[in-house]
Amino acid sequence: MSKQHLLALIVSTATLAATCAVADVRNAPAADSQTAAAQSDTEEAAIRRVLSEFRTTRVPLSRAMLIAEHLHDGSKTADISFEIDGPPVYRVRTIKNEHVWENVVDANTGRITGKELTSSLKELDRNDLANVLALRWIKQELSDAVEVAERAAAGSALAGGVIRQDGKLNFVIVVAAGDHLKEVMLEPPKVGKQESSRH
């Protein structure tokens, strides 16, 4: 999942250790020029619109993930995003074995809307495939990361997925907190590291 899909705006800095994950909420750098200022104004207007729509929804992101996962027994959410191109919806991509499903969940009713898109892992681009395969080697799931991120940023998640940054796989969760969107980066615990510390 790319940061553009997550509306990734970086607003404040903090570090959190919880469930063996590290959350990093970051500040966005200040704009330097008039062009950057104009772009910033446009982005802020878009963010205000997204936040306004998101505040009126009845279905939280965690519930939308469960709804999509129940469509295919044993599937797990790979990424999810809140969209407002029409009525507000969550676009959820779930995976199981070699299968990838994309569904749209109405953010007010929790009903599935539109036609399900089905593909195989082989059809994913190289980066998405690497991220999805890496999900198999970590214990933490996106739903766990969402819970940690919402606590860290004191808000409600509206998008989440995995990205590879500096060679490491990280969960990235976008949280609506007050009048801002916060991007929370979570480094999942290593499977072997966590298990060896228990012995």
C-alpha positions, 0 to 999 in steps of 0.5 A, spaced: 500 500 500 502 506 498 502 512 502 498 516 497 492 511 498 492 512 506 492 520 505 498 520 509 499 526 513 504 527 518 502 531 524 506 530 531 511 526 534 511 521 539 513 514 541 509 508 544 511 501 546 505 497 546 504 489 544 511 489 542 510 494 537 513 501 536 508 507 534 511 513 531 507 519 530 510 524 525 510 531 524 510 534 517 515 539 515 513 546 514 512 549 506 518 553 503 514 556 497 508 559 495 507 553 491 508 549 497 503 553 501 498 553 495 498 545 495 498 545 502 491 549 502 488 544 497 491 538 501 488 542 508 481 543 504 481 536 502 483 533 509 477 537 512 472 534 507 475 527 509 474 529 516 467 532 516 465 525 512 468 521 517 465 524 523 458 522 520 459 515 519 457 509 523 461 504 522 468 504 525 474 501 521 475 495 525 468 493 524 469 494 516 475 489 517 471 484 520 465 485 515 470 483 509 474 478 513 467 474 514 466 474 507 472 469 506 473 464 512 480 465 515 482 471 510 486 477 513 486 484 512 492 487 508 489 494 507 483 498 508 482 505 506 476 510 507 473 513 501 468 519 499 468 519 492 460 518 493 457 515 499 463 514 504 465 507 504 471 503 506 475 499 501 478 493 504 483 488 501 483 481 504 488 475 503 488 468 504 493 463 501 494 465 494 487 469 493 486 476 494 479 479 495 477 487 494 470 489 497 467 496 499 463 496 505 458 502 506 461 506 512 454 507 515 450 501 514 456 496 514 453 493 507 457 490 502 456 495 496 458 494 489 462 487 486 467 484 489 474 484 485 478 477 486 485 476 484 491 472 485 497 474 489 501 473 482 497 479 479 499 484 485 505 488 483 512 487 486 511 491 492 504 489 494 506 482 493 512 483 497 508 486 503 503 481 503 508 475 503 511 478 509 505 479 513 505 471 513 512 472 517 509 476 523 505 475 529 501 482 529 495 483 524 493 489 521 487 489 526 492 489 532 496 495 529 489 499 528 488 498 536 495 500 538 495 506 533 488 509 535 491 509 542 497 512 541 494 518 536 488 518 541 483 518 535 479 513 530 483 510 524 480 511 517 486 507 513 491 502 514 496 497 511 503 495 510 509 499 507 516 497 507 521 503 509 528 502 510 528 495 508 523 494 514 516 492 514 511 497 518 504 498 519 502 505 517 495 507 520 492 514 519 488 516 525 483 522 525 484 526 531 481 532 532 482 536 526 488 533 524 490 526 520 496 523 524 500 517 521 502 512 526 508 507 524 508 501 527 514 496 527 511 489 528 515 485 533 519 479 530 516 472 531 523 469 533 525 475 538 518 475 542 518 467 543 525 467 545 524 472 550 518 468 553 523 462 555 
